[in-house]
Structures are given as C-alpha cells and as structure tokens.
Amino acid sequence: MNPPLDKQAFIASMIRQDVLRFGDFELKSGRRSPYFFNLGNVSGGAELAELGRHYADAIEASGVAFEILFGPAYKGIPIAVATAIACAERGRSVGVAYNRKEAKAHGEGGVLVGAPLVGRVFMIDDVVTEGAAKYEAAALIKDAGATLVGVAIALDRQEVLADGQTAAARLASGLDVPVISIANLTDLIAYLEQTGADGDQLAAMLQHQRAFCAPG
C-alpha cells in the first residue's frame, strides 16, 4: 500500500517559499483570485529536492507504472529532474527527458533531450491553464513511439471553465490519461482552516471556491 500524501507539509512549504501567496490577483484568464501560485519561486537545491519528493509521493500514490519522466520546457524540466532524483533516493532509477522550445540545428539536433522516449512516460509540470505545452509534449512523446501514461502537477486550482470542466479534467479527457496533483484548492482551504488562517483571507478563499470551483 502506498503511503498517504503529506499535503499539509507541501502547502506549508509552498507558503514558506512564497510560491503560494494570498491577496488580490488578476489571473491570465482575467479572473480575480484571492491567491496566486508560482512554482518558479522554488530555486534552491534543498527546496527543489523537497519538491521532487512531493512529486514522487504523488506519482507513487497514483499506482501508475512508468519508466520515463518528461518535463515540458521550461518549468517542467527542473521539476522532472528533482522528481527523478527523489525516485533514485528510494532505490528506483527512472529516465528523464525534456524538449527545447526551438529545434537545435547543430550537434545532436532536434527538440528532444535526455533519455530516449521509450515505454511508459509520466509528464511532470507545475499547473494546468490552457494546457497547450502539455498537448505539444504529448505529441512529441507519441511521435517518438512512447506511451504517455499520466500527468502530474503541483496544484489543481479546481476552477470550472466555460465548458463546465476544470482545466485538469479537460486535460485528462483530451490526453486520455490521469492528471494527478500533489494538492488541490480543497486541500488548501482545509489547511487554512486547520492552521487558523486570517478570517478575511479564509472567507475570500471560501467565496472563490463557491463561485468558481468544482467540489473536491
């Protein structure tokens, strides 16, 4: 049996590193949000190692078999590397591959770097918005002859889109693979409730959840 995910530890770490911030933010979609999540703020070696362990926990808990981790350019690359190192710490060696934004015309050429894309591939990235980079990466994986078996993200915002689905659910349907997350908005609100968050902050989060989000 796989161990339960320590979602509270993950959320606490994201707040401590200023990855997860609270306030009043305008998202790319134009929607206002009482929180903002930027995994790019994880920049230290120890912090990346910790992040990799959280991703490894989530992937192991999914029970999906894989041999290769794929990190879409650019944010997905260090996350995939950190996750592979976390797997190695547990005695499991997995390959890491990633893509370039532009094909290299010299040297080995092409857009793919790292382990050969063969067998079962798990894609690693930060969050899901439109999902364009993930569809592009999925096409590269398929063209190489490998099989995409899942996508792992850090935080599922659970916001319902115009088509009635969340971004994660729409991506899972579009790619026909499970999309898993280390934590979601429901977990975040539970953390704030359990740790005695500022009342106005918690109220704003709950209002946002009721207005825009699917239930956890």
C-alpha positions, 0 to 999 in steps of 0.5 A, spaced: 500 500 500 502 506 498 503 511 503 498 517 504 500 524 501 503 529 506 499 535 503 499 539 509 507 539 509 507 541 501 502 547 502 506 549 508 512 549 504 509 552 498 507 558 503 514 558 506 517 559 499 512 564 497 510 560 491 503 560 494 501 567 496 494 570 498 491 577 496 488 580 490 490 577 483 488 578 476 489 571 473 491 570 465 484 568 464 482 575 467 479 572 473 480 575 480 483 570 485 484 571 492 491 567 491 496 566 486 501 560 485 508 560 482 512 554 482 518 558 479 519 561 486 522 554 488 530 555 486 534 552 491 537 545 491 534 543 498 527 546 496 527 543 489 529 536 492 523 537 497 519 538 491 521 532 487 519 528 493 512 531 493 512 529 486 514 522 487 509 521 493 504 523 488 506 519 482 507 513 487 500 514 490 497 514 483 499 506 482 501 508 475 507 504 472 512 508 468 519 508 466 520 515 463 519 522 466 518 528 461 518 535 463 515 540 458 520 546 457 521 550 461 518 549 468 517 542 467 524 540 466 527 542 473 521 539 476 522 532 472 529 532 474 528 533 482 522 528 481 527 523 478 532 524 483 527 523 489 525 516 485 533 514 485 533 516 493 528 510 494 532 505 490 528 506 483 532 509 477 527 512 472 529 516 465 528 523 464 527 527 458 525 534 456 524 538 449 527 545 447 522 550 445 526 551 438 529 545 434 537 545 435 540 545 428 547 543 430 550 537 434 545 532 436 539 536 433 532 536 434 527 538 440 528 532 444 533 531 450 535 526 455 533 519 455 530 516 449 522 516 449 521 509 450 515 505 454 511 508 459 512 516 460 509 520 466 509 528 464 511 532 470 509 540 470 507 545 475 499 547 473 494 546 468 491 553 464 490 552 457 494 546 457 497 547 450 505 545 452 502 539 455 498 537 448 505 539 444 509 534 449 504 529 448 505 529 441 512 529 441 512 523 446 507 519 441 511 521 435 517 518 438 513 511 439 512 512 447 506 511 451 504 517 455 501 514 461 499 520 466 500 527 468 502 530 474 502 537 477 503 541 483 496 544 484 489 543 481 486 550 482 479 546 481 476 552 477 470 550 472 471 553 465 466 555 460 465 548 458 463 546 465 470 542 466 476 544 470 482 545 466 485 538 469 479 534 467 479 537 460 486 535 460 485 528 462 479 527 457 483 530 451 490 526 453 486 520 455 490 519 461 490 521 469 492 528 471 494 527 478 496 533 483 500 533 489 494 538 492 488 541 490 484 548 492 480 543 497 486 541 500 488 548 501 482 551 504 482 545 509 489 547 511 487 554 512 482 552 516 486 547 520 492 552 521 487 558 523 488 562 517 486 570 517 478 570 517 478 575 511 483 571 507 479 564 509 472 567 507 475 570 500 478 563 499 471 560 501 467 565 496 472 563 490 471 556 491 463 557 491 463 561 485 468 558 481 470 551 483 468 544 482 467 540 489 473 536 491 
